[in-house]
């Protein structure tokens, strides 16, 4: 029972120290998530979101006023419908868990500029807060669209960051790559880096790419030289995943890796070969994270620490530096022309070229 004057945290995640099991604590009860270890924290957070869904489900029996519906209830309903509304529900689930920590006990009527500003102060960065508040806005819009609240309150987002993304030079990439490749236990991460550098795809796309064609996920077509970032049956999202041609150098790497995997598969069952990149000790399983290997390789190479997502920025930046046009880059990297122009174009040798040429002869008669 909560102490008088102390506000309940609501359902929240806790790791038991003796066996590192993740539990959901709810008003004195301990509910097992079935997960253990610090590496399972993100998956455990999603289990809390699912638990919240079931505890809040009774709020959606009929349309409610803004004052009668809790923010948790709206978020729970949103999570329940992610399977049909979103292509990647886990990412949304993680955002919901962050939102719950602040909005617990608040109603939809309390979603206003002041509380949104206070929420931003609890987050590590404005960009993180903006992304998570975007999920809150989507949840409220969903509740309104389906008739559970009379209107969707305005969610006030912090402005977009004008800070340019971090990227590595080609020389820095080569140094990190060497540190990964020279150790056998991190050679899978070296392959991951090579693929990201030449494709500019998101880490998740690289991780789940298979050698064989499939309708429900990314795959590589070596015969026609196409990397399909998404299967034909996958739902299209804001994060576009259009196919792109495979550069000659990457094609050579892929063909060599494919031959190696086929030789290993021929040695007997359980040798792997489903995904383009796999852990040697985990055949037919995708490499889901190279963050730790990448961080340590950067440290050994004397390069600033980066996350796998920085490699996407690195690929686009180096493509632009090498002369890609805005249209070519948007098409190849499957992003918008607006993003290329706003975030990356200043790196291009063509950026303001005519203006620079004119200024070189400024004051001279034509």
C-alpha positions in Angstrom: 0.0 0.0 0.0 1.4 3.4 -0.9 2.3 5.7 1.9 0.0 8.7 2.5 1.1 11.7 0.4 3.3 9.6 -1.8 2.1 9.3 -5.4 2.1 5.8 -6.8 4.5 5.1 -9.6 2.0 2.9 -11.4 3.2 -0.2 -13.1 7.0 0.0 -13.6 10.0 -2.2 -14.4 12.4 -3.5 -11.8 15.3 -5.9 -12.1 15.8 -8.3 -9.2 19.5 -8.2 -8.3 20.0 -11.8 -7.2 19.0 -13.4 -10.5 18.7 -10.4 -12.8 15.1 -11.2 -13.6 13.0 -8.3 -15.0 9.7 -7.9 -13.0 6.8 -5.5 -13.3 5.9 -3.9 -9.9 2.3 -2.8 -9.6 0.8 -1.8 -6.3 2.8 -4.3 -4.3 2.5 -7.1 -6.8 5.4 -8.6 -8.8 4.6 -9.8 -12.3 7.3 -11.8 -14.2 8.2 -10.7 -17.7 10.0 -14.0 -18.4 13.1 -12.0 -19.2 16.5 -11.7 -17.4 19.8 -9.9 -17.9 20.6 -6.2 -18.7 20.6 -7.0 -22.4 16.8 -7.7 -22.2 15.9 -4.4 -20.7 14.3 -3.0 -23.9 12.2 -6.1 -24.5 11.2 -6.0 -20.8 10.0 -2.4 -21.3 7.7 -3.5 -24.0 6.3 -6.1 -21.7 5.4 -3.4 -19.2 3.6 -1.5 -22.1 1.6 -4.7 -22.8 0.8 -5.1 -19.2 -0.4 -1.6 -19.1 -2.6 -2.3 -22.1 -4.5 -5.0 -20.2 -4.9 -3.0 -17.0 -6.3 0.0 -18.9 -8.5 -1.8 -21.4 -11.7 -1.2 -19.4 -11.5 2.5 -20.1 -12.5 2.0 -23.7 -16.0 0.7 -23.2 -17.6 3.9 -24.5 -16.5 7.4 -25.7 -15.1 9.5 -22.9 -14.5 13.2 -22.1 -10.9 14.4 -22.0 -11.1 14.6 -18.2 -12.4 11.0 -17.8 -9.7 9.3 -20.0 -6.2 8.9 -18.6 -3.2 9.4 -20.8 -2.1 5.8 -19.8 -5.4 4.6 -21.2 -4.9 6.3 -24.5 -1.3 5.0 -24.8 -2.5 1.5 -23.9 -5.1 1.6 -26.7 -2.5 2.8 -29.1 -0.1 0.0 -28.2 -2.9 -2.6 -28.7 -3.5 -1.3 -32.2 0.2 -1.1 -33.3 0.1 -4.5 -35.0 -2.2 -3.1 -37.7 -1.1 0.5 -37.7 2.7 0.3 -37.6 5.5 -1.7 -39.2 7.8 -1.6 -36.2 5.7 -1.7 -33.0 8.7 -2.3 -30.6 10.1 1.2 -31.2 6.7 2.8 -30.4 6.5 0.6 -27.3 9.8 1.9 -25.9 8.6 5.4 -26.4 5.3 4.6 -24.5 7.3 3.3 -21.5 9.2 6.6 -21.3 5.9 8.6 -21.6 4.3 6.6 -18.8 6.9 7.6 -16.3 5.8 11.3 -16.6 2.1 11.1 -17.6 1.1 8.5 -15.0 -2.0 9.8 -13.1 -2.7 12.6 -15.6 -5.8 12.8 -17.8 -6.0 13.7 -21.5 -7.3 17.1 -20.4 -3.9 17.8 -18.8 -2.0 17.4 -22.1 -1.0 21.1 -22.6 2.0 23.2 -23.4 3.1 23.5 -19.8 3.1 19.7 -19.2 4.8 19.0 -22.5 7.5 21.5 -21.6 8.0 19.8 -18.2 8.2 16.4 -19.9 11.0 17.7 -22.2 13.0 18.6 -19.1 12.9 15.0 -17.9 14.4 13.6 -21.1 18.1 13.4 -22.1 17.7 15.5 -25.3 15.2 17.6 -27.1 15.3 15.2 -30.1 14.4 12.2 -27.8 11.5 14.2 -26.2 10.3 15.3 -29.6 10.2 11.7 -30.9 8.4 10.4 -27.8 5.9 13.3 -27.7 5.2 12.5 -31.4 4.1 9.0 -30.2 1.8 10.7 -27.6 0.3 12.8 -30.3 -0.3 9.7 -32.5 -2.0 7.9 -29.5 -4.3 10.8 -28.8 -5.2 11.2 -32.5 -5.9 7.4 -32.6 -8.3 7.7 -29.6 -10.1 10.7 -31.2 -10.3 9.0 -34.6 -11.9 5.9 -33.0 -14.4 8.0 -31.1 -13.1 7.6 -27.5 -12.5 11.3 -26.9 -14.3 14.3 -28.4 -11.1 15.9 -29.6 -7.4 15.3 -29.6 -5.5 17.8 -27.4 -2.6 19.6 -28.9 0.8 18.1 -28.1 3.5 20.7 -28.1 6.7 19.4 -29.6 10.1 21.0 -29.1 11.6 22.5 -32.3 13.6 20.2 -34.5 17.3 20.3 -33.8 19.5 22.3 -36.2 22.6 20.3 -35.2 24.2 18.4 -38.0 24.5 14.7 -37.5 27.9 13.2 -36.6 29.7 11.2 -39.3 33.1 9.6 -39.9 35.5 10.3 -42.7 36.4 7.4 -45.1 39.8 7.2 -43.3 38.2 6.9 -39.9 35.8 4.2 -41.2 38.8 2.2 -42.6 40.6 2.4 -39.2 37.5 1.2 -37.3 36.9 -1.5 -39.9 40.5 -2.8 -39.4 40.0 -3.0 -35.6 36.8 -5.0 -36.1 38.2 -7.4 -38.8 41.5 -8.2 -37.1 39.6 -9.9 -34.2 37.7 -13.0 -35.2 34.9 -12.5 -32.7 34.0 -9.1 -34.2 34.3 -10.0 -37.9 30.5 -10.1 -38.1 30.5 -6.4 -36.9 33.1 -5.6 -39.7 30.7 -7.0 -42.3 27.9 -5.0 -40.7 29.9 -1.8 -41.0 30.8 -2.5 -44.7 27.1 -3.0 -45.5 26.1 0.2 -43.8 28.8 2.3 -45.3 27.9 1.3 -48.9 24.1 1.2 -48.4 23.2 3.9 -45.9 20.4 1.7 -44.7 19.2 1.6 -41.1 20.8 -1.0 -38.8 17.6 -3.0 -38.5 17.4 -3.3 -42.3 20.9 -4.7 -42.5 20.4 -7.0 -39.6 17.3 -8.7 -41.1 18.5 -9.0 -44.7 18.4 -12.5 -46.1 20.1 -14.1 -49.1 16.9 -15.6 -50.4 13.9 -13.7 -51.6 11.1 -13.3 -49.1 7.9 -11.2 -49.0 8.1 -10.1 -45.4 11.6 -8.7 -45.0 14.7 -7.3 -46.7 16.8 -9.4 -49.0 19.6 -9.1 -51.6 19.3 -10.1 -55.2 22.9 -10.7 -56.4 21.8 -11.7 -59.8 20.2 -8.4 -60.7 22.4 -6.4 -58.2 19.5 -5.0 -56.1 19.3 -4.7 -52.3 15.6 -4.8 -51.4 15.2 -2.9 -48.1 11.7 -4.3 -47.6 9.6 -7.3 -48.7 6.7 -6.7 -51.0 4.2 -7.5 -48.3 5.6 -5.2 -45.7 3.7 -2.1 -44.7 5.0 1.2 -46.0 5.9 3.7 -43.2 7.1 7.2 -43.0 10.6 5.7 -42.9 10.8 4.7 -46.5 12.7 1.6 -47.4 13.0 1.6 -51.2 15.4 -0.8 -53.0 18.7 0.4 -54.3 21.4 -0.9 -56.7 24.4 -2.6 -55.1 27.7 -0.8 -55.7 30.5 -2.9 -57.4 32.7 -3.0 -54.3 29.9 -4.1 -52.0 28.8 -6.7 -54.6 32.3 -8.3 -54.5 32.1 -8.5 -50.7 28.6 -10.0 -50.7 29.5 -12.6 -53.3 32.6 -13.7 -51.4 30.6 -13.9 -48.1 27.9 -15.9 -49.9 30.4 -18.5 -51.2 31.9 -18.8 -47.7 28.5 -19.4 -46.1 27.5 -22.0 -48.8 30.7 -23.9 -48.1 29.9 -23.9 -44.4 26.3 -25.0 -45.0 27.5 -27.9 -47.2 29.4 -29.2 -44.2 26.2 -30.1 -42.4 23.0 -28.9 -40.8 23.0 -26.0 -38.3 25.8 -24.2 -40.1 23.7 -21.1 -40.9 23.5 -19.1 -44.1 20.0 -17.5 -43.9 21.0 -14.0 -43.1 23.6 -11.9 -44.9 25.3 -11.3 -41.5 25.2 -13.9 -38.7 27.1 -14.6 -35.5 29.4 -17.6 -36.0 28.0 -19.2 -32.8 24.3 -18.4 -33.7 23.6 -19.8 -37.1 20.4 -18.6 -38.9 20.0 -15.8 -36.4 20.3 -12.1 -37.3 23.0 -9.9 -35.7 20.8 -7.5 -33.8 23.3 -5.2 -32.3 27.0 -4.3 -32.9 27.0 -1.3 -30.5 29.4 -2.7 -28.0 31.8 -4.0 -30.7 31.7 -0.8 -32.6 32.3 1.3 -29.5 35.4 -0.7 -28.5 36.8 -0.7 -32.0 36.4 3.1 -32.2 38.3 3.4 -28.9 41.2 1.2 -30.2 41.3 3.1 -33.5 41.4 6.5 -31.8 38.1 7.6 -33.3 35.2 9.3 -31.4 32.6 6.8 -30.1 29.7 6.3 -32.3 26.4 4.3 -32.5 25.5 2.1 -35.4 23.0 4.7 -36.7 25.9 7.2 -37.2 27.1 4.9 -40.0 23.9 5.8 -41.9 24.8 9.5 -41.6 28.4 8.6 -42.6 27.2 6.8 -45.8 25.0 9.7 -46.9 27.6 12.3 -46.0 30.3 10.5 -48.0 28.0 10.0 -50.9 27.2 13.7 -51.0 30.9 14.6 -50.6 31.7 12.4 -53.6 29.4 14.3 -55.9 25.9 12.7 -55.6 23.1 15.1 -56.5 20.1 15.8 -54.2 17.8 13.6 -56.3 20.3 10.8 -56.6 21.0 10.7 -52.9 17.3 10.8 -52.0 16.6 7.9 -54.3 19.6 5.8 -53.4 19.4 6.3 -49.6 15.6 6.2 -49.6 15.0 9.5 -47.8 13.4 12.8 -48.8 15.0 15.4 -51.0 14.1 17.9 -48.2 16.2 16.0 -45.7 19.1 15.7 -48.1 19.0 19.4 -48.8 18.5 20.5 -45.1 20.9 18.1 -43.4 23.6 16.9 -45.8 23.8 19.2 -48.9 26.2 21.7 -47.4 28.9 18.9 -47.6 28.6 18.7 -51.4 31.3 20.1 -53.8 28.3 21.5 -55.8 26.8 23.4 -52.8 26.8 27.1 -53.7 29.3 26.4 -56.5 28.1 29.1 -58.8 27.9 31.6 -55.9 31.5 30.7 -54.9 32.7 31.1 -58.5 31.1 34.5 -58.7 32.6 35.6 -55.5 36.0 34.5 -56.7 35.8 37.2 -59.4 33.7 39.6 -57.3 34.3 43.2 -58.4 35.7 42.3 -61.7 33.9 43.4 -64.9 32.4 40.6 -66.9 
